[in-house]
Amino acid sequence: MNVSVIATVKNPGEEIRSLLDSLMYQTRRPDEVVICDSSSTDDTLNLLHEYQLRLPLCIVAAPGSNISQGRNRAIAAAAGPVIAATDAGVVLAPDWLAELLRPIEAEGAAVVSGWFEPDPYTDFEVVMSATVLPELDEINPRKFLPSSRSVAFLKSAWEAAGGYPEWLDYSEDLIFDLALREQYGPFPFAPRAVAYYRPRASLRAFARQYYLYARGDGKANLWPKRHAIRYLTYLVALPALLSLIWRNRWSGWALGLAGMAVYCRRPAQRLWPATAGWPPPDRLRAFALIPLIRLVGDVAKMAGYPVGLIWRLGHRPKGHIRIR
């Protein structure tokens, strides 16, 4: 069964080598690689042309396209009946494609969820990974909605789901996943189809990422209860706690520390083995970063979500799926 690997890019530069090199060394080589370029102004196109000598690489130009539009252009241009989607900048495990294809070839699955894992380069990125990214044992395979950095589906399933939502610039893969799930039910999960990617390297980059994700949530009407709980926590519960600390210092601090422990418990559990062998001062600083990263992420989400809602009120997009 022929398979086309697709991705959309804009100015990844040298980072694109990570993806293309890992595609060259797949145990199941793709029959075709389709990269949609959205107006790259760096040396991306030169690098892609260089790899055309090593891979069955097709380059599609789509100036000004967003992520959804770029993916849809790449899929439309793909010749294979099976599509495997990924992103620039990732490193694919050698068995990534073979593992994604196994349920399609053996079971006739229409969609297969792959997995992703962090590839941190710095101590800060180790803490970032532990704070914001789930581990494999935390995933319920039947409910897992795959990132489009590691997913495979039939081209006919993409057509049945209406493609990626081109009115949406972030959170688009969740909407696409939900449309596929409405058509085909829960997806088989391929945990060994791993795409490794680098977490955000600074708080500024992380804040921008989560702002954009939350703005996409607002545009798509995703997770309204989760966002409502976040606003209630920071705008109601936190001021009440500060008032309690002011009036009754000991009980207020005890309640606050208990809340902080719950807030940071799971990231701390992930970080503990990841920092084994670190000097105690470095390890202490790492754990102290957890509440700061969580706070920055929550504030960024609270800033982005209403911007998306306001956009939604003015545009009233069709084809969305509400998640409670």
Buried (B, 14 or more C-beta within 10 A) or exposed (E): EEBBBBBBBBBBBEBBBBBBBBBEEBEBBBBBBBBBBBEBEEBBBEBBEBBEEEBBBBBBEBEEBBBBBBBBBBBBBBEBEBBBBBBBBBBBBEBBBBBBBBBBEEEEBBBBBBBBBBBBEEBBBBBBBBBBBEEEEEBEBEEBBBBBBBBBBBBEBBEBBBBBBBBBBBBBBBBBBBBBBEEBEEBBBBBBBBBBBBBBBEBEEBBBBBBBBBBBBBBBBBBBEEBEEBBEBBEEEEEEBEEBBEEEEEEBEEBBEEBEEEBBEBBBEBBEEBBEEBEEEEBEBBBEBBBEBBEBBBBBBBBBBBBBBEBBEEEEBEBBBEBE
